[in-house]
Amino acid sequence: MELIDVFAICGSVRAGSLNRALMLAAQELAGDPFQVEVWDGNAEVPRVDATRGRPFPAVVAALRDRVAAADVLLLVTPELNRSIPGNLKDIVDWLGILAPPRPLAGKPVVLMSASPNRFGGAFAQLQLGDLLRRSGAEVLSDLDVAVGYALRHIDDRGVLVGEDPRREIAELWQRVLTQIHADRQVVPA
Ligand SMILES: Cc1cc2nc3c(=O)[nH]c(=O)nc-3n(C[C@H](O)[C@H](O)[C@H](O)COP(=O)(O)O)c2cc1C
């Protein structure tokens, strides 16, 4: 089966991040034909400055190219004050700037979140979906993986051990696989 290249970004730069643990579980559970590459460059990304017509900072240009090349973008977001963290907002804004290669235009995106609280980062995830759609992305998930009370599901080693979230992740990847296959069978006019 043809590989599906997934590029994964987590919006937390915190040591011991619950969302990073979730991202690693998503990588582990994806299985064939997905190949999930985890990105760790958040700390290098400068604040967005609406650059247009000027060269992007090198790290941003590389990120835009990599996202443009990916079949699927996986974004895993913490929730801070019912919103997404600033570093992730910067990344999404950089990716959304209207210059070639338009990394988010038509890009299939999968969203996940985790929080120690009840709603599992659902508010942040909904906001992130709105932001991405503004840049033309195709959001494939609908709060399918929003891990509430995450400290019950992620152990001290940072491993997602909770059976329910693990099943939800596996089921989401199956739906994504079906969607990607359907998209690939559509012959452009
Ligand atoms: C300033 C601040 C605001 C927060 N606001 C929320 C919130 O609105 N909703 C929520 O579920 N958790 C909230 N939290 C808790 C975070 O979800 C929690 O710290 C989580 O572990 C952060 O993600 P990480 O572990 O991946 O870094 C907040 C935490 C901080 C520090």
The ligand as a MOL file (V3000), in Angstrom:
LIG
                    3D

  0  0  0     0  0            999 V3000
M  V30 BEGIN CTAB
M  V30 COUNTS 31 33 0 0 0
M  V30 BEGIN ATOM
M  V30 1 C -2.1600 29.5290 31.9980 0
M  V30 2 C -2.8740 28.2100 31.9380 0
M  V30 3 C -4.1850 28.1710 31.5110 0
M  V30 4 C -4.8320 26.9290 31.4220 0
M  V30 5 N -6.1060 26.8980 30.9460 0
M  V30 6 C -6.7040 25.7100 30.7250 0
M  V30 7 C -7.9850 25.6540 30.1040 0
M  V30 8 O -8.5870 26.6420 29.7340 0
M  V30 9 N -8.5180 24.4250 29.8910 0
M  V30 10 C -7.8730 23.2580 30.2410 0
M  V30 11 O -8.4180 22.1860 30.0020 0
M  V30 12 N -6.6670 23.2930 30.8410 0
M  V30 13 C -6.0730 24.4810 31.0920 0
M  V30 14 N -4.8280 24.5230 31.6770 0
M  V30 15 C -4.1830 23.2720 32.0780 0
M  V30 16 C -3.3910 22.6610 30.9270 0
M  V30 17 O -4.2860 21.9680 30.0930 0
M  V30 18 C -2.3410 21.7140 31.4940 0
M  V30 19 O -1.3460 22.4710 32.1480 0
M  V30 20 C -1.7280 20.8180 30.4370 0
M  V30 21 O -0.9410 19.8420 31.0940 0
M  V30 22 C -0.8960 21.5970 29.4220 0
M  V30 23 O -0.5360 20.7660 28.3480 0
M  V30 24 P 0.9020 20.0050 28.2940 0
M  V30 25 O 0.9310 19.0580 29.4480 0
M  V30 26 O 0.8890 19.2960 26.9820 0
M  V30 27 O 1.9610 21.0510 28.3690 0
M  V30 28 C -4.1740 25.7420 31.7970 0
M  V30 29 C -2.8410 25.8230 32.2290 0
M  V30 30 C -2.1980 27.0220 32.2960 0
M  V30 31 C -0.7560 27.0610 32.7540 0
M  V30 END ATOM
M  V30 BEGIN BOND
M  V30 1 1 1 2
M  V30 2 1 2 3
M  V30 3 2 2 30
M  V30 4 2 3 4
M  V30 5 1 4 5
M  V30 6 1 4 28
M  V30 7 2 5 6
M  V30 8 1 6 7
M  V30 9 1 6 13
M  V30 10 2 7 8
M  V30 11 1 7 9
M  V30 12 1 9 10
M  V30 13 2 10 11
M  V30 14 1 10 12
M  V30 15 2 12 13
M  V30 16 1 13 14
M  V30 17 1 14 15
M  V30 18 1 14 28
M  V30 19 1 15 16
M  V30 20 1 16 17
M  V30 21 1 16 18
M  V30 22 1 18 19
M  V30 23 1 18 20
M  V30 24 1 20 21
M  V30 25 1 20 22
M  V30 26 1 22 23
M  V30 27 1 23 24
M  V30 28 2 24 25
M  V30 29 1 24 26
M  V30 30 1 24 27
M  V30 31 2 28 29
M  V30 32 1 29 30
M  V30 33 1 30 31
M  V30 END BOND
M  V30 END CTAB
M  END
